[in-house]
Amino acid sequence: MTTALVAAQFFSGNCETSRTFLQSHGYIPKMLSKSRWYCYGLRVHWLVSKTGQPLEFVLAPGRYHEVRP
């Protein structure tokens, strides 16, 4: 869950970049390998203030064919 949220907030939803970042900086030292990590299927909707401060988020199931939230 942490990896998916970091991907959504800081890496435009790129789970691989998020996974690599969290592992290399020691936040999650025993991170699952790329072949074992399944980030797909999770969609995060953020509600933020005008200054970009996160106020609320909703987790929803994702689908491959979706093109807009």
N, C-alpha and C positions, 0 to 999 in steps of 0.2 A: 504494500500500500504506500509506504514511504517513497519508494522509487517512482511510482506512478504520479504521486502528487508533486514531487520535485521535477519530474519531466514536464508536467503540465504548467508549473509555475515558472520554471527557469529555462527550459530547453525546447519550447514549442511542441511539447508532446513527444519528443524523441526519447524513448525509453532506453535505448542503448547508450546514448550519451549520458543520461542520468545514472544508469547503472555503473558505467565506467567512472564517472565523477565521484559517486558515493564510495566506491571501492578504493579508488586511488588516493582519496583524501582521508581514508580511515574511518569514515562514518559507519560503514557496514563492511568490516574487514572480511567476513566470511560470506560474501555475496555469491549467489548462485551464478554459475557460468552462463554465458550467452545462450547456449543450447537448452538450458533448463529454465530460463526466465520467460514467463508468459505474461506480457503486459497488455496484449490485445484483449479486447472484451471489456475494458473499463473506460468509461467516459467521465470526465470531470467538468462540471459547469461551475464557473466562478462568478460571484457577485462582488464587485470591487467598487471602492469609492472613486471620486474624480481624481484623487492623488495616487491611485493605484494600490491602496491599502486593502487587502482581502477582508471581506466582511462575512462571507458565507460561501459554502460550496456544497454541491450535490453530486453524489456518485451515482452513475446510472450504467446499465449494461450497454456496451458498445456493439456495433455491427460493422462488418467490413464494407458494406455498400453505402453507408451513410456519408453524405457530402456536406451536411450542415447540421448544427445542433438543434 
